[in-house]
Amino acid sequence: MNLKPSPEAGIADYRHEYWFALDFSAYSKALSSQDSIYLYPGSLEFSQLYLWKQSQIDSLTLTRIGKNDLKRNDLTYTTYVAISTQDLFPDYKLYLKAKFYRRTPLLDNKVFYFSDQISHRSYYGFISPASFRSQVLGFFFLGAAAVLTVFNLILFFYMREKQYIYYGSFLILQLVYFSQISPYLANAFGYKQYHLYFWLGTISQLGINLVYLLFIRHFLDLPRIMPRFDLLIKWIAGGLTVLIVVLSIMIWQNPYSIIQTQLMDFQRYFMASFAFGGVIFLFFRYPSKLKYFVIAGTIIFTSGALMTMFFLNLDYMIAGSAIESTIFALGLAYKIKVIHLEKREAEKSAFSTKMGALRAQINPHFIFNSLSSIQHLISSGQKEAALSYLTKFSKFVRQVLESSIDVNVSLEKEIELLKVYLDLESLRFDHAFSYQINTPDNTDLSFFEVPMLIVQPFVENALKHGLMPKQTGERKLWIRFIEEENHFRCEIEDNGIGRKASAKLRPLDHRPSRGISITEERLKLVNGNSKKTQIHLEDLEKGTKVIIKLPKL
């Protein structure tokens, strides 16, 4: 049953007090058999209900903040007061005085409901479909917000970036504000102390906007990319911080202050205007694709907030916040991916630069030796040998220069370079040695890559310290490439004098081969700075064998 005010009451004005005469005369026959009734005053802010109790006027306080006589349904936000039918005025009326501060309803549509005891007991355990739908939506948002908050805390401790803290705070503050949709959530945030809950709900609205701005600053890296726009955001964030302090003081002194209401309305309209203006500015001026996540999330969230303000239905804002939170989570994931790819590119560039620098240290060493050999042949009158040597040398240099841009070359190309190099050294030492290169059958060597001239220093070492000091017998060199599961095993074997005899021939001021140490470093880089040894030396009965593990690139 319901009671309606007289027509043409108009929109409530905070400067006026309003009196409502609740006329029960039409229900007098039904009330004569009832001991009491239950009145549901609805969303009145500051109100007193006047009764006729024991032949004198008495009153009940219906104002939520502070001490009051209201009771609340545990399943919904419905408030009520129990009134004895004996406390009605003789003309079957009750009188209610109210003031409206934060809300200005159209009083023509204001309806007061009441029920008898039996109907009240049924209503007390009833949840309307709309309330049930809203509470399910609220708990869904609670679960999603909790998961995303934990995820962001993990990211913060891992990456130490403030954007994750701000985003997590953004989710928590939204959860506080949306707790009003469910009594169970509201109780967790102090609903029974309504003054505290009212302050928390108001401040959470401002906090949502504040941490949102701080999140956007760090998410888009505005201090570095758009410093002037960032300065504007910092000023607005500072203004919101001041407003939080001011409103906190006002709420605790007078929660129904009209100035507090006006400041909140101004803040809402200002932030909505700034949000739409900001996304337009970012769309045209911000260089990265990250802006699309901010633009989409901001438009959806702001639209939901405005629809909630105009239609007084919080479901719009919850839906907008859920979609926005999902968009921002995807944006963070995208940003992490971009940072990871940029890091990989930087590491790859640094790797290429270092590999090129190391390779450049090898080439001059060989070129110097080759030019010295050509000089020796010319000075000793061996013109034909010098021309042959020069032809092969120019071919080798051309191949090296053609591949100078690339860090790696195909294994086929590497073997071809080795053959040219060995032919040069054979000419240089007057065909004093022979060599044999074996490659795996049924394997396309052009498909696999290796660092350029990665084997050459070991071949040079075998010639210089193993074969050439050998005084008697045939000098032979074997180079074998054997394919294994994750790498190629390269074996360089000679039948020279061996490492022990070679060490005895070295002068006291001998320095270790620079080419070998550089190659070892190159192999470490190729294998991701692995601590596993990639080069193994084996002393044979006659000569030495070097085994190199070359990763398949």
Summary of the structure (lengths in Angstrom):
residues: 553
radius of gyration: 42.8
end to end distance: 81.9
largest distance: 141.4
contacts: 1623
relative contact order: 0.06
helix: 59%
strand: 16%
